[in-house]
Amino acid sequence: MSDLSAKVRIALDAAVDAIGGSTREGQIEMAEAVANALSDQHHLMVQAGTGTGKSLAYLVPALVYGKKTLVATATLALQRQLVERDLPRIVPALEKILGREISYGIYKGVGNYVCLQKMNSEVSDPDGEVLLEVSSLGKDAKRLRAWAETPGVSGDRDDAPDVDRRVWAANSLSGRECVGADICSYGAKCFAALAKGRAATADIVVTNHTLLAIEIVDSHPILPDRDAVILDEAHEFMDRTTQAVTEELTGPRVVRAAAMARKHLPGKASEAFTKAADAFDDAMDDYGQRVKFETNLQGRLEEMPSELEAPIRKVRESAQAIMQLIGADEEIVDSDSIAERARVKGAVNEVSTTAAKLLKLGKGQVLWYEPTFSTLHLAPLTVSNVLRSNLLTKTPVIATSATLTVGNGFDAMARNLGFITGDDTDEEVEEYELDPSNVQMLDVGSPFDFASQGMLYLPKHLPEPGRDGPSIEALTELGELIDAAGGRTLALFSSWRGVEAADAHLRKVLAELPIRVITQRRGDAVGPLVERFAEDETSILLGTMSLWQGVDVPGNACVLVAIDRIPFPRPDDPVMSARSANVDAEGGSGFMKVSLPRAALLLAQGTGRLIRSVDDRGVVAILDSRIVTKRYGSILLNSMPPLWRTSDAKTVKDSLRRLNISKTGQSTSDDLVAN
């Protein structure tokens, strides 16, 4: 055992004591692997199943290592857990052992903080004018201002009063619209600058996947310098990176930029920009009407539609003219005027840059039109190459999640993140860089006894799912399972159509039972839904993809997790279908390389909602017979927790009834699987 590993063992024991827990074999194994990766300067992919305690398993060795570490997570819940629960409890204990002070902080994008300059500006912009037009927003605006003026507040949206999104937009801005704390008259008080300043000196900085992804792709420093990066919830990082760098252009966004330019620089150039913005807005609406009725226009576009190309070119040209005028407008010395100009410049530059990229559509990009919000999207076909060159050559990267393997192998996720390339060629790595392929892959398992604690119900008799949502046979089966469980069910669907069909069916068949049906609606926040579900132990929660991951409801409230179908990507998903087609064109199988790994990880995440503690018991029911009738089913099953499997409906329903009538909901494992 190395000196660092020995120190990590001692520190881990102290940290676990500080939170009132007990060390676990998988946690120790992971902590030592993280310590070795940091000291030896190599990468690590580690799958740590539910209950491992992976947060401490990477925080402790990072703090013992003693250099600056960036922790990037996908969810706000995990960020809060780290900064508000884990670190405050373990830091005092580790400071005693290590004999030094330990600091930590959280950093988010500029748009997550109130902009004091914008809030106090005497010159209104389109965002602020909305508040004047909608009188009901006035109270929210006053509440936000009063909070922002309270000494000691963070300025962070997550700590702020709950206000209408339009009120927040009127008092915040994007990073490209920010003039910078050095120039801004409110720079000394700037919430974003103060947060970044604290993060710059911290030993551990917690941030989100999106901010890290933007920095990596743009090769422009946003986050503090670091000596190591930890990607928690790493299975989501490729998708988050893709989302972060996807360009979007809408009519209202261009019209907003034109209105800002007109106020700052009235004249012919702004009039031309306004005219181009209005024409583009009209063209987008007209095209949207066509998309609704012409199915060949839905999904990925191989080229820019001719009716949109000319309006976009006009937007690009007129926006460039504005940028040249703003660039020549250097005589302004008043800091508030400089800040106003920066906002205008940022908004116009974003439009100009996006328009230019849309007009230069390349082979490695995916273009599509989204009709609901009349938006043009442009996404990269792959992000693994940029992750490989701009992330994996800089510092050791620890990628961890409860689900990193597909069919017992790490290759699919390693390829997505850039640790291995899509071909068999070895790249030459510069001497001063880390070798991206120098990665250790480790599965430390889970402390839970899945085979004794849970069943995996695989009904063979159900028809294969169609495009019209769950079959009546599947809905009937679901209703009977819920009845047997006495509620206590999280039902996960791969589409809104499935949620709506299940809601209509279950409200009828469960009407006479004391079971409350909680149904996710479009736009609902996940947190409050899950709280209602957890508080009412006999309720059921029906939801779509946002509930497949991150939901943590241990105990009596969730003894049945039902999944309507294997969550393959939608055929009309532009990015996934383009990636799949690209693999097919290169002689591979897009289904095996793209669609199946994606479905396997989501299925594993959904299944993982059941067993959340050593006392949990229950059933996962997959109402899609393809998992047992198709050859690829074994890959999906091998990617999931090793629950005890059965296709016998009577065994499953009898077990659920025993769990329901148990006063505690915690029967023995023998009770669960007894015939």
C-alpha positions as CSV (number, residue, x, y, z in Angstrom):
1,M,0.0,0.0,0.0
2,S,1.4,3.4,-1.0
3,D,1.8,6.3,1.5
4,L,-1.1,8.1,-0.2
5,S,-3.4,5.1,-0.1
6,A,-2.6,4.6,3.7
7,K,-3.4,8.3,4.4
8,V,-6.6,7.9,2.3
9,R,-7.7,4.9,4.4
10,I,-7.2,6.8,7.7
11,A,-9.0,9.9,6.3
12,L,-11.8,7.9,4.8
13,D,-12.5,6.3,8.2
14,A,-12.6,9.7,9.8
15,A,-14.9,11.1,7.1
16,V,-17.3,8.1,7.4
17,D,-17.4,8.5,11.2
18,A,-18.2,12.2,10.7
19,I,-21.3,11.4,8.8
20,G,-22.3,8.6,11.1
21,G,-21.9,5.8,8.5
22,S,-19.8,2.8,8.1
23,T,-17.1,2.1,5.5
24,R,-17.9,-0.4,2.7
25,E,-15.5,-2.5,0.7
26,G,-16.5,-0.9,-2.6
27,Q,-16.0,2.6,-1.2
28,I,-12.5,1.7,0.1
29,E,-11.6,0.1,-3.3
30,M,-12.8,3.2,-5.1
31,A,-11.0,5.6,-2.8
32,E,-7.7,3.8,-3.3
33,A,-8.2,3.7,-7.1
34,V,-8.9,7.5,-7.1
35,A,-5.8,8.1,-5.0
36,N,-3.6,6.1,-7.4
37,A,-5.1,7.9,-10.4
38,L,-4.3,11.3,-8.9
39,S,-0.8,10.4,-7.7
40,D,0.2,8.4,-10.9
41,Q,-1.5,10.9,-13.2
42,H,-3.8,8.6,-15.1
43,H,-7.5,8.5,-15.8
44,L,-10.1,6.3,-14.0
45,M,-13.5,5.1,-15.0
46,V,-15.2,3.6,-11.9
47,Q,-18.7,2.2,-11.7
48,A,-19.9,2.5,-8.2
49,G,-23.4,0.9,-7.6
50,T,-26.1,2.4,-5.5
51,G,-25.1,2.5,-1.8
52,T,-21.3,2.6,-2.4
53,G,-20.9,6.1,-1.0
54,K,-19.0,7.3,-4.1
55,S,-19.1,10.9,-3.1
56,L,-16.8,10.3,-0.1
57,A,-14.8,7.8,-2.2
58,Y,-13.6,10.6,-4.5
59,L,-13.8,13.7,-2.2
60,V,-11.5,12.2,0.5
61,P,-8.6,11.1,-1.8
62,A,-8.9,14.5,-3.6
63,L,-8.5,16.4,-0.4
64,V,-5.7,14.1,0.9
65,Y,-3.9,14.6,-2.4
66,G,-4.0,18.3,-1.6
67,K,-4.3,19.9,-5.0
68,K,-7.1,21.8,-6.6
69,T,-10.0,19.5,-7.8
70,L,-13.0,20.4,-9.9
71,V,-16.1,18.2,-9.4
72,A,-18.7,18.4,-12.2
73,T,-22.1,17.0,-11.7
74,A,-25.2,16.7,-13.9
75,T,-27.9,17.5,-11.3
76,L,-28.5,20.3,-8.9
77,A,-29.5,17.8,-6.3
78,L,-26.0,16.3,-6.2
79,Q,-24.3,19.7,-6.2
80,R,-26.3,20.6,-3.1
81,Q,-25.6,17.3,-1.5
82,L,-21.9,17.9,-1.9
83,V,-21.7,21.5,-0.8
84,E,-24.5,21.6,1.8
85,R,-24.3,18.1,3.3
86,D,-21.2,16.1,2.6
87,L,-18.4,18.6,2.6
88,P,-19.5,20.6,5.7
89,R,-19.7,17.3,7.7
90,I,-16.4,15.8,6.6
91,V,-14.1,18.9,6.4
92,P,-13.6,19.5,10.1
93,A,-12.6,15.9,10.6
94,L,-10.2,15.9,7.7
95,E,-8.7,19.3,8.8
96,K,-7.6,17.6,12.1
97,I,-6.0,14.7,10.3
98,L,-4.4,16.6,7.5
99,G,-3.3,19.5,9.7
100,R,-4.4,22.2,7.3
101,E,-7.5,24.3,6.4
102,I,-9.7,23.0,3.7
103,S,-11.9,25.2,1.5
104,Y,-14.6,24.4,-1.0
105,G,-17.1,26.3,-3.1
106,I,-19.6,26.1,-5.9
107,Y,-19.5,27.9,-9.2
108,K,-22.2,28.3,-11.8
109,G,-22.6,30.3,-15.0
110,V,-23.1,34.0,-14.9
111,G,-26.8,33.7,-15.9
112,N,-27.4,31.9,-12.5
113,Y,-26.7,35.1,-10.6
114,V,-28.5,38.5,-10.3
115,C,-26.8,41.2,-12.4
116,L,-26.8,44.3,-10.2
117,Q,-25.9,46.6,-13.1
118,K,-28.8,45.4,-15.1
119,M,-31.2,45.5,-12.2
120,N,-30.2,49.1,-11.4
121,S,-29.8,50.4,-15.0
122,E,-31.9,53.4,-15.8
123,V,-32.0,52.3,-19.5
124,S,-34.5,49.6,-20.0
125,D,-34.0,46.8,-22.5
126,P,-36.4,44.3,-24.1
127,D,-36.2,42.0,-21.0
128,G,-37.1,44.9,-18.7
129,E,-39.8,46.3,-20.9
130,V,-41.7,43.0,-20.5
131,L,-42.1,43.7,-16.8
132,L,-43.7,47.1,-17.6
133,E,-46.1,45.5,-20.0
134,V,-47.2,42.7,-17.6
135,S,-48.2,44.4,-14.4
136,S,-48.6,41.1,-12.5
137,L,-44.8,40.7,-12.6
138,G,-44.2,43.8,-10.6
139,K,-44.5,42.1,-7.2
140,D,-42.0,39.4,-8.2
141,A,-39.6,42.1,-9.4
142,K,-39.8,44.0,-6.1
143,R,-39.3,40.7,-4.1
144,L,-36.2,39.9,-6.1
145,R,-34.8,43.4,-5.7
146,A,-35.4,43.4,-2.0
147,W,-33.6,40.0,-1.7
148,A,-30.7,41.1,-3.8
149,E,-30.2,44.2,-1.6
150,T,-30.1,42.1,1.6
151,P,-26.6,42.0,3.0
152,G,-24.9,38.6,2.8
153,V,-27.1,37.0,0.1
154,S,-25.5,34.9,-2.7
155,G,-27.3,36.3,-5.6
156,D,-27.7,32.7,-6.8
157,R,-31.0,31.8,-8.5
158,D,-31.3,28.7,-6.4
159,D,-31.3,30.7,-3.2
160,A,-33.5,33.5,-4.5
161,P,-37.2,34.0,-4.0
162,D,-39.3,32.0,-6.5
163,V,-40.1,34.5,-9.3
164,D,-41.4,34.3,-12.8
165,R,-38.8,33.3,-15.4
166,R,-39.3,36.7,-17.2
167,V,-38.5,38.5,-14.0
168,W,-35.3,36.6,-13.7
169,A,-34.4,37.2,-17.3
170,A,-34.8,40.9,-16.8
171,N,-32.3,40.9,-13.9
172,S,-29.7,38.5,-15.3
173,L,-27.6,38.1,-18.4
174,S,-25.4,35.6,-20.3
175,G,-21.7,35.4,-20.1
176,R,-21.3,36.9,-23.5
177,E,-23.3,40.0,-22.4
178,C,-21.3,40.6,-19.3
179,V,-18.8,43.4,-19.5
180,G,-16.7,42.0,-16.7
181,A,-16.2,43.0,-13.0
182,D,-13.1,45.1,-13.7
183,I,-15.1,47.5,-15.9
184,C,-18.6,47.3,-14.4
185,S,-19.6,49.9,-11.8
186,Y,-21.0,47.1,-9.7
187,G,-17.9,44.9,-10.1
188,A,-17.0,45.0,-6.5
189,K,-20.4,43.7,-5.5
190,C,-21.0,41.4,-8.5
191,F,-22.5,38.1,-7.2
192,A,-21.0,36.1,-10.1
193,A,-17.5,37.6,-9.7
194,L,-17.5,37.0,-5.9
195,A,-18.6,33.4,-6.4
196,K,-15.9,32.9,-8.9
197,G,-13.3,34.6,-6.7
198,R,-14.2,32.2,-3.8
199,A,-14.0,29.2,-6.1
200,A,-10.6,30.3,-7.5
201,T,-8.9,29.7,-4.2
202,A,-10.9,26.6,-3.1
203,D,-9.4,23.1,-2.8
204,I,-12.7,21.6,-4.1
205,V,-14.9,23.5,-6.6
206,V,-18.3,22.0,-7.5
207,T,-19.8,23.0,-10.8
208,N,-22.1,21.5,-13.4
209,H,-21.5,19.5,-16.5
210,T,-22.8,22.2,-18.8
211,L,-20.3,24.9,-17.7
212,L,-17.4,22.5,-18.0
213,A,-18.6,21.4,-21.4
214,I,-18.8,24.9,-22.7
215,E,-15.2,25.6,-21.5
216,I,-13.9,22.4,-23.1
217,V,-15.5,23.0,-26.5
218,D,-14.8,26.8,-26.6
219,S,-11.2,26.3,-25.3
220,H,-11.8,29.4,-23.2
221,P,-11.3,29.4,-19.4
222,I,-14.5,29.9,-17.5
223,L,-13.8,27.8,-14.4
224,P,-10.9,28.1,-12.0
225,D,-7.6,26.3,-12.8
226,R,-7.5,22.7,-11.4
227,D,-5.1,19.8,-11.1
228,A,-7.8,17.1,-11.5
229,V,-11.4,16.8,-12.7
230,I,-14.0,14.5,-11.3
231,L,-17.0,13.8,-13.5
232,D,-19.8,12.5,-11.3
233,E,-22.9,11.1,-13.1
234,A,-20.5,10.7,-15.9
235,H,-23.0,8.7,-18.0
236,E,-24.7,12.0,-18.8
237,F,-21.6,14.0,-19.7
238,M,-21.6,13.4,-23.4
239,D,-25.3,14.4,-23.7
240,R,-24.8,17.5,-21.5
241,T,-21.8,18.5,-23.7
242,T,-23.8,18.0,-26.8
243,Q,-26.6,20.1,-25.4
244,A,-24.2,22.8,-24.2
245,V,-22.7,23.3,-27.6
246,T,-25.8,23.0,-29.7
247,E,-26.5,26.3,-31.4
248,E,-30.1,27.6,-31.4
249,L,-31.6,30.4,-33.4
250,T,-35.2,31.7,-33.0
251,G,-37.1,34.6,-34.3
252,P,-37.7,36.2,-30.9
253,R,-34.0,35.9,-30.0
254,V,-33.0,37.8,-33.2
255,V,-35.9,40.4,-32.7
256,R,-34.6,41.0,-29.1
257,A,-31.1,41.6,-30.3
258,A,-32.4,44.0,-32.9
259,A,-34.4,45.9,-30.3
260,M,-31.4,46.3,-28.1
261,A,-29.3,47.5,-31.0
262,R,-31.9,50.0,-32.1
263,K,-32.0,51.5,-28.6
264,H,-28.2,51.7,-28.3
265,L,-27.4,52.7,-31.9
266,P,-30.4,54.3,-33.6
267,G,-29.9,54.7,-37.3
268,K,-29.9,53.0,-40.7
269,A,-27.9,50.0,-39.6
270,S,-30.3,49.2,-36.7
271,E,-33.3,49.7,-39.0
272,A,-31.8,47.2,-41.4
273,F,-31.1,44.8,-38.6
274,T,-34.7,45.2,-37.4
275,K,-36.1,44.6,-40.9
276,A,-33.9,41.5,-41.3
277,A,-35.0,40.2,-37.8
278,D,-38.7,40.6,-38.6
279,A,-38.3,38.9,-42.0
280,F,-36.5,36.0,-40.3
281,D,-39.2,35.7,-37.6
282,D,-41.9,35.6,-40.3
283,A,-39.9,33.0,-42.4
284,M,-39.5,30.8,-39.3
285,D,-43.2,30.9,-38.6
286,D,-44.1,30.1,-42.2
287,Y,-41.7,27.2,-42.3
288,G,-43.1,25.9,-39.0
289,Q,-46.5,25.7,-40.6
290,R,-45.1,23.6,-43.4
291,V,-43.3,21.3,-41.0
292,K,-46.6,20.4,-39.3
293,F,-48.0,19.0,-42.5
294,E,-45.0,17.8,-44.5
295,T,-43.5,14.8,-42.6
296,N,-40.3,14.8,-44.8
297,L,-39.3,18.1,-43.2
298,Q,-39.4,16.6,-39.7
299,G,-36.3,15.4,-38.1
300,R,-32.8,16.0,-39.4
301,L,-32.3,18.4,-42.3
302,E,-29.5,17.5,-44.8
303,E,-29.3,21.1,-45.9
304,M,-30.6,24.5,-44.9
305,P,-34.1,25.0,-46.3
306,S,-34.0,27.6,-49.2
307,E,-36.8,29.7,-47.7
308,L,-34.7,30.2,-44.5
309,E,-31.2,30.6,-46.0
310,A,-31.8,34.1,-47.5
311,P,-33.4,35.5,-44.3
312,I,-30.5,34.1,-42.2
313,R,-28.0,35.6,-44.5
314,K,-29.6,39.0,-44.1
315,V,-29.6,38.6,-40.4
316,R,-25.9,37.7,-40.5
317,E,-25.0,40.7,-42.7
318,S,-27.0,43.3,-40.7
319,A,-25.7,41.9,-37.4
320,Q,-22.1,42.2,-38.6
321,A,-22.7,45.8,-39.6
322,I,-24.0,46.5,-36.0
323,M,-20.9,44.8,-34.6
324,Q,-18.6,47.0,-36.7
325,L,-20.3,50.1,-35.4
326,I,-20.2,49.0,-31.8
327,G,-16.5,48.1,-32.2
328,A,-15.8,51.6,-33.4
329,D,-17.8,53.1,-30.5
330,E,-14.8,53.4,-28.2
331,E,-15.2,56.9,-26.8
332,I,-17.6,55.9,-24.1
333,V,-16.1,56.1,-20.6
334,D,-19.1,55.9,-18.4
335,S,-19.1,52.4,-16.9
336,D,-22.9,51.9,-17.0
337,S,-22.9,52.9,-20.7
338,I,-20.0,50.5,-21.3
339,A,-22.0,47.7,-19.6
340,E,-25.1,48.5,-21.7
341,R,-23.0,48.4,-24.8
342,A,-21.5,45.0,-23.7
343,R,-25.0,43.6,-23.4
344,V,-26.0,44.8,-26.8
345,K,-22.7,43.5,-28.3
346,G,-23.1,40.1,-26.6
347,A,-26.7,39.7,-27.8
348,V,-25.9,40.7,-31.4
349,N,-22.7,38.7,-31.5
350,E,-24.5,35.6,-30.4
351,V,-27.0,36.0,-33.3
352,S,-24.2,36.8,-35.8
353,T,-22.1,33.8,-34.7
354,T,-25.0,31.3,-34.8
355,A,-26.2,32.6,-38.1
356,A,-22.7,32.1,-39.6
357,K,-22.5,28.6,-38.3
358,L,-25.9,27.7,-39.7
359,L,-24.8,29.0,-43.1
360,K,-21.7,26.9,-43.1
361,L,-23.4,23.6,-42.3
362,G,-20.7,20.9,-42.4
363,K,-20.5,17.1,-42.6
364,G,-19.9,16.6,-38.9
365,Q,-23.0,18.6,-37.9
366,V,-26.7,17.9,-37.4
367,L,-29.3,20.5,-38.4
368,W,-33.0,20.3,-37.5
369,Y,-36.0,22.5,-37.0
370,E,-38.1,22.2,-33.8
371,P,-41.7,23.2,-34.5
372,T,-43.0,23.7,-31.0
373,F,-40.8,26.7,-30.3
374,S,-39.9,27.5,-33.9
375,T,-36.2,26.9,-33.4
376,L,-33.3,26.0,-35.6
377,H,-30.8,23.7,-33.9
378,L,-27.2,22.9,-35.0
379,A,-25.4,20.2,-33.0
380,P,-22.1,18.4,-33.5
381,L,-22.3,14.8,-34.7
382,T,-19.8,13.7,-32.0
383,V,-18.1,15.4,-29.0
384,S,-15.7,12.6,-28.0
385,N,-12.9,14.0,-30.1
386,V,-13.1,17.5,-28.5
387,L,-13.4,15.9,-25.0
388,R,-10.3,13.8,-25.8
389,S,-8.1,16.7,-27.0
390,N,-9.4,19.5,-24.6
391,L,-10.1,17.5,-21.4
392,L,-8.3,14.2,-21.3
393,T,-4.9,15.6,-22.2
394,K,-4.8,18.2,-19.5
395,T,-5.4,16.6,-16.0
396,P,-6.4,13.3,-14.6
397,V,-10.1,12.7,-15.0
398,I,-12.1,10.5,-12.7
399,A,-15.3,9.5,-14.4
400,T,-17.8,7.8,-12.1
401,S,-21.5,6.8,-12.0
402,A,-23.7,3.9,-10.8
403,T,-24.1,3.1,-14.5
404,L,-21.1,3.2,-16.8
405,T,-21.1,-0.3,-18.3
406,V,-23.1,-1.7,-21.1
407,G,-23.4,-5.5,-21.2
408,N,-20.7,-5.7,-18.5
409,G,-18.2,-3.6,-20.5
410,F,-16.9,0.0,-20.3
411,D,-16.1,0.4,-24.0
412,A,-19.3,2.1,-25.1
413,M,-19.0,4.8,-22.4
414,A,-15.2,5.1,-22.8
415,R,-15.7,5.7,-26.5
416,N,-18.4,8.4,-25.8
417,L,-16.1,10.3,-23.4
418,G,-13.0,10.0,-25.6
419,F,-10.9,7.6,-23.6
420,I,-10.8,5.3,-26.6
421,T,-11.2,6.2,-30.2
422,G,-13.7,4.8,-32.7
423,D,-11.0,3.1,-34.7
424,D,-8.0,0.9,-34.0
425,T,-5.3,3.5,-34.7
426,D,-3.1,4.7,-31.9
427,E,-2.7,8.5,-31.7
428,E,0.7,10.0,-30.9
429,V,0.5,11.9,-27.7
430,E,2.7,14.9,-27.1
431,E,5.3,14.4,-24.3
432,Y,3.9,17.2,-22.2
433,E,0.3,15.9,-22.4
434,L,-1.5,13.1,-20.5
435,D,-2.3,10.1,-22.6
436,P,-6.1,10.0,-23.0
437,S,-6.1,6.2,-23.4
438,N,-4.1,5.7,-20.1
439,V,-7.3,4.8,-18.2
440,Q,-8.1,2.3,-15.5
441,M,-11.6,0.8,-15.6
442,L,-13.1,-0.5,-12.3
443,D,-16.4,-1.8,-11.1
444,V,-16.6,-1.8,-7.3
445,G,-20.2,-3.2,-7.3
446,S,-22.8,-2.3,-4.7
447,P,-23.2,-3.3,-1.0
448,F,-26.8,-4.2,-1.7
449,D,-27.9,-7.9,-2.2
450,F,-30.0,-7.2,-5.2
451,A,-30.9,-10.9,-5.8
452,S,-32.5,-11.1,-2.3
453,Q,-33.8,-7.6,-2.1
454,G,-35.6,-7.4,-5.4
455,M,-37.3,-9.1,-8.3
456,L,-37.1,-8.3,-12.0
457,Y,-40.4,-9.2,-13.6
458,L,-40.2,-9.9,-17.3
459,P,-43.6,-10.8,-18.6
460,K,-43.2,-12.7,-21.9
461,H,-46.9,-12.8,-22.7
462,L,-47.3,-9.1,-23.4
463,P,-47.4,-7.9,-27.1
464,E,-44.4,-5.8,-28.3
465,P,-44.9,-2.1,-27.8
466,G,-46.1,-0.1,-30.8
467,R,-45.8,3.6,-31.7
468,D,-49.2,4.4,-30.1
469,G,-48.0,4.0,-26.5
470,P,-48.6,1.1,-24.1
471,S,-50.9,-1.7,-25.3
472,I,-54.1,-2.3,-23.3
473,E,-52.5,-5.6,-22.2
474,A,-49.5,-3.8,-20.7
475,L,-51.8,-1.2,-19.0
476,T,-54.0,-3.9,-17.6
477,E,-50.9,-5.7,-16.2
478,L,-49.6,-2.4,-14.7
479,G,-53.0,-1.8,-13.0
480,E,-52.9,-5.3,-11.5
481,L,-49.3,-4.9,-10.2
482,I,-50.2,-1.5,-8.6
483,D,-53.3,-3.1,-7.0
484,A,-51.1,-5.9,-5.5
485,A,-48.6,-3.4,-4.2
486,G,-51.2,-1.1,-2.7
487,G,-49.9,1.8,-4.7
488,R,-46.2,2.4,-3.8
489,T,-45.3,2.6,-7.5
490,L,-43.0,4.7,-9.7
491,A,-44.1,4.1,-13.3
492,L,-41.6,5.2,-15.9
493,F,-42.6,5.9,-19.5
494,S,-40.5,6.6,-22.6
495,S,-43.0,9.2,-24.0
496,W,-45.6,11.6,-22.9
497,R,-48.1,9.6,-24.9
498,G,-47.4,6.6,-22.6
499,V,-47.8,8.8,-19.5
500,E,-51.2,10.1,-20.7
501,A,-52.5,6.7,-21.7
502,A,-51.5,5.2,-18.3
503,D,-53.1,8.1,-16.4
504,A,-56.4,7.7,-18.2
505,H,-56.5,3.9,-17.7
506,L,-55.3,3.8,-14.1
507,R,-57.7,6.5,-12.9
508,K,-60.5,4.3,-14.0
509,V,-59.3,0.9,-12.7
510,L,-58.0,2.3,-9.4
511,A,-60.9,4.6,-8.8
512,E,-62.4,2.4,-6.0
513,L,-59.0,2.0,-4.2
514,P,-57.3,4.3,-1.7
515,I,-54.5,5.0,-4.2
516,R,-53.6,8.5,-5.2
517,V,-52.4,9.0,-8.8
518,I,-49.7,11.6,-9.2
519,T,-49.0,12.3,-12.9
520,Q,-46.2,14.4,-14.3
521,R,-47.3,17.1,-16.7
522,R,-45.2,18.9,-19.3
523,G,-43.2,21.5,-17.6
524,D,-43.6,20.1,-14.1
525,A,-40.5,20.4,-11.8
526,V,-39.4,17.0,-10.7
527,G,-38.6,17.8,-7.1
528,P,-42.1,18.7,-5.8
529,L,-43.6,15.6,-7.6
530,V,-41.1,13.3,-5.9
531,E,-41.8,14.9,-2.5
532,R,-45.5,14.3,-2.9
533,F,-44.9,10.7,-3.9
534,A,-42.5,10.1,-1.0
535,E,-44.9,11.6,1.6
536,D,-48.0,9.6,0.5
537,E,-46.8,6.0,0.9
538,T,-49.7,4.5,-1.0
539,S,-49.5,6.9,-4.0
540,I,-48.2,6.2,-7.5
541,L,-46.2,8.5,-9.6
542,L,-46.4,8.4,-13.4
543,G,-43.7,10.2,-15.3
544,T,-41.4,10.4,-18.4
545,M,-37.7,10.6,-19.0
546,S,-36.8,13.2,-16.3
547,L,-37.8,10.7,-13.6
548,W,-35.7,7.8,-14.9
549,Q,-32.6,9.3,-13.2
550,G,-31.9,10.9,-9.8
551,V,-35.1,10.0,-8.1
552,D,-34.2,8.7,-4.6
553,V,-37.2,7.4,-2.6
554,P,-36.1,4.7,-0.1
555,G,-38.5,2.9,2.1
556,N,-42.2,2.1,2.0
557,A,-43.3,4.6,-0.7
558,C,-41.7,2.7,-3.6
559,V,-41.8,-1.1,-3.8
560,L,-42.6,-1.3,-7.5
561,V,-40.8,0.4,-10.4
562,A,-42.6,-0.3,-13.7
563,I,-41.1,0.5,-17.0
564,D,-43.3,0.6,-20.1
565,R,-40.8,-0.2,-22.8
566,I,-37.1,-0.4,-23.6
567,P,-36.0,3.3,-23.9
568,F,-34.5,3.2,-27.3
569,P,-33.9,6.7,-28.8
570,R,-36.9,8.0,-30.8
571,P,-36.6,7.5,-34.5
572,D,-37.1,11.2,-35.0
573,D,-34.3,12.2,-32.6
574,P,-32.1,14.1,-35.0
575,V,-28.8,13.7,-33.2
576,M,-29.1,10.1,-32.2
577,S,-30.4,9.0,-35.6
578,A,-27.6,10.9,-37.3
579,R,-25.0,9.3,-35.1
580,S,-26.5,5.9,-35.8
581,A,-26.6,6.5,-39.5
582,N,-23.0,7.6,-39.5
583,V,-21.9,4.3,-37.8
584,D,-24.0,2.4,-40.4
585,A,-22.3,4.3,-43.2
586,E,-18.9,3.4,-41.9
587,G,-19.8,-0.3,-42.0
588,G,-20.8,-0.8,-38.3
589,S,-24.1,-1.2,-36.6
590,G,-25.7,2.0,-35.5
591,F,-28.2,0.0,-33.5
592,M,-25.5,-1.8,-31.5
593,K,-23.1,1.1,-31.2
594,V,-25.5,4.0,-30.5
595,S,-29.1,3.0,-29.8
596,L,-28.5,-0.1,-27.7
597,P,-25.9,1.4,-25.3
598,R,-28.1,4.4,-24.8
599,A,-31.1,2.2,-24.0
600,A,-29.0,0.0,-21.7
601,L,-27.8,2.9,-19.6
602,L,-31.3,4.5,-19.3
603,L,-32.8,1.1,-18.4
604,A,-30.1,0.6,-15.7
605,Q,-30.8,4.0,-14.3
606,G,-34.6,3.4,-14.2
607,T,-34.1,0.0,-12.6
608,G,-31.9,1.7,-10.0
609,R,-34.8,3.7,-8.6
610,L,-36.0,0.6,-6.7
611,I,-33.3,-0.5,-4.2
612,R,-32.0,2.7,-2.5
613,S,-31.0,1.2,0.9
614,V,-30.2,-2.1,2.5
615,D,-33.7,-2.4,3.9
616,D,-35.5,-1.8,0.6
617,R,-37.5,-4.7,-1.0
618,G,-39.5,-4.6,-4.2
619,V,-40.1,-5.4,-7.8
620,V,-39.0,-3.9,-11.1
621,A,-41.4,-4.8,-13.9
622,I,-40.4,-4.3,-17.5
623,L,-43.5,-4.4,-19.6
624,D,-41.7,-5.0,-22.9
625,S,-41.4,-8.6,-24.0
626,R,-38.6,-7.8,-26.4
627,I,-36.1,-7.9,-23.5
628,V,-36.6,-11.7,-23.3
629,T,-37.5,-12.5,-26.9
630,K,-34.8,-10.5,-28.8
631,R,-31.1,-11.5,-28.9
632,Y,-30.1,-8.0,-27.7
633,G,-32.1,-8.6,-24.5
634,S,-29.1,-10.2,-22.8
635,I,-27.0,-7.1,-23.2
636,L,-29.7,-5.0,-21.6
637,L,-30.1,-7.5,-18.7
638,N,-26.4,-7.7,-18.1
639,S,-26.3,-3.9,-17.8
640,M,-28.9,-3.9,-15.0
641,P,-28.5,-4.6,-11.2
642,P,-28.6,-8.4,-10.7
643,L,-32.2,-8.7,-9.4
644,W,-33.8,-12.1,-9.1
645,R,-35.6,-12.7,-12.4
646,T,-39.0,-14.3,-13.1
647,S,-41.7,-14.2,-15.8
648,D,-44.3,-15.7,-13.5
649,A,-47.0,-13.1,-12.7
650,K,-48.5,-15.0,-9.7
651,T,-45.1,-15.1,-7.9
652,V,-44.6,-11.4,-8.5
653,K,-48.1,-10.3,-7.4
654,D,-48.1,-12.5,-4.4
655,S,-44.8,-11.0,-3.3
656,L,-46.1,-7.5,-3.8
657,R,-49.2,-8.3,-1.7
658,R,-47.0,-9.5,1.1
659,L,-45.0,-6.3,1.0
660,N,-48.2,-4.3,1.0
661,I,-49.7,-6.0,4.1
662,S,-46.4,-5.9,6.0
663,K,-46.7,-3.1,8.5
664,T,-43.2,-1.8,7.9
665,G,-43.0,-2.6,4.2
666,Q,-39.7,-4.4,5.0
667,S,-40.3,-8.1,4.7
668,T,-37.5,-10.6,4.7
669,S,-35.8,-11.6,1.4
670,D,-37.4,-15.0,1.9
671,D,-40.8,-13.4,2.1
672,L,-40.2,-11.6,-1.1
673,V,-39.4,-14.5,-3.3
674,A,-41.5,-17.2,-1.6
675,N,-43.9,-19.1,-3.9
